[in-house]
Amino acid sequence: MEKITIYQVFTRLFGANSKKCVNNGLKDTNGCGKMADFTLAALGEIKKLGATHIWYTGIIEHATKTDYTQYGIQKDHPAVVKGNAGSPYAIKDYYDIDPDLATKVPERMKEFENLVKRTHKAELKMIIDFVPNHVARQYHSDAKPEGVRDLGEDDDTTMSFSLQNNFYYIPYSRFSPNFSLKDEEMGEYVEEPAKVTGNDCFTQWAGQNDWYETVKLNYGVDYQGTHQLVFSPSTPDTWIKMRDILLFWASKGIDGFRCDMAEMVPCDFWGWAIPQVKEKYPDIIFIAEVYNPHEYRNYIHRGHFDYLYDKVGLYDTLRSVVGGNSASCITGAWQAVDDIKDHMLNFLENHDEQRIASPFFAGSAEKGKPALLVSALMGTNPMMVYFGQELGEPGMDEEGFSGRDGRTTIFDYWTIDTIRRWRNGGKFEGKLLTDDEKKLQHYYEKVLGMCNKDKAIREGKFYDIQYANYDNELMDTNKLYAFIRKADKELILVVANFSDEDQRAWVKIPAHAFEYLGIPTFAEKVECKELLSHTIEKHIIMPDGTTYIEVPSNGGKALKFKL
């Protein structure tokens, strides 16, 4: 059994090396990372961090302002591209690799296939994005297999909705957003009739805050009419095309798909497509970006997803606790999904969220350490970290289209300074990292390493002991959160401290925990190993008794007992 630990990396930025990037700079100015930058040495370092999987974000070809016409790739109109590099979620060709990522553009698919092989050689499994809800406004596949019809190629554009159309239309209208569509070189962008914009903007007047660079795909829901899913007289054409795209990438040997905005696509489609993919590739996993808790169980049980984002539950709760809310709020977060807990993907950062170290979140990577303990160690379900998180990357650059918002840009050509210094030309010897960055990286290695080294974390039972300490004056349950993991004769007591001060606590372990987990009782102190400091401690563990623990600020302890 393996506990999945995913390292998400924005592929274009990982190998970028410029020391002086220019705001809104072009590719020739700011540079761009390649798939080739993921050498065996680089992948080995990611594996060393504790990762079991790597999610290469932005692999499939998307719209960009960079001109690749010399390679037979159509140029995108800059008015409908966000940033110079473009959004990786404005897919331009579902059957191709983004040319930015290739050392030799004509050989980009071969380079991708080599990346799959290298990833597996490094004993990592590989996840890529599947973007099912929307595509670039000028979608055009020049790499589609023989016999495949392009999305929209056979659409009846006089109809706002048709079961066999791939897009939704606003007949007899022109795409007219509230900004200029003119470009000095390419003239005015003309889209007539207007297609519906990707974020369900069913009007030709999209705004700057809409996903104006994308158009929504039609899965058979008549949004402009009955709002019902239509199956008759045949399977929606988009279903067939998108299933075939999934099968195409699965055949390349990847191990999973992270499905962007999966809840904007009918659950019925997933329930139809995923089993067909798994019939041929039974070990492939599907991860859904879903934010509506009322739909969680639908997407697991009817949609056949393996894992869902735990964003509005655990992530939002931990963020609030780091910000000063009571640590006891964590109990309610896991209880809300207890019946589907093995399907929830935990994280503290990803490309959509603000960096922990940014002033928009915690203002310090140190303050995220107790949240990491909870997120990574409380269950057997997957954990994900975002590249640079382990180095305290603050995400406070003003790159261009992406302003200074505490996020790492997905739209611009840029270099992430912490990653650049860590990589140091592929040497990974840590010479350019600060002492604080090295310490934080080592902390992540220890915590994420426990996920599979320690059986109690990898596959053990979970027991929240917070409730037994609400009336315990000797434990501050607003700042401390405590739980137990147990497997066979291995027991780990975890106490996370969300305070800026060291805490002394007498943690009560209820009698029911001993009964439920089958913990033997001892009349005297038992020796245990503290897994974060690698020190030996002695503690009393008795039913309804208290265990005295000194917990460091913005951190915690993980006490491992051999019973």
Disulfide bonds with the S-S distance in Angstrom:
none
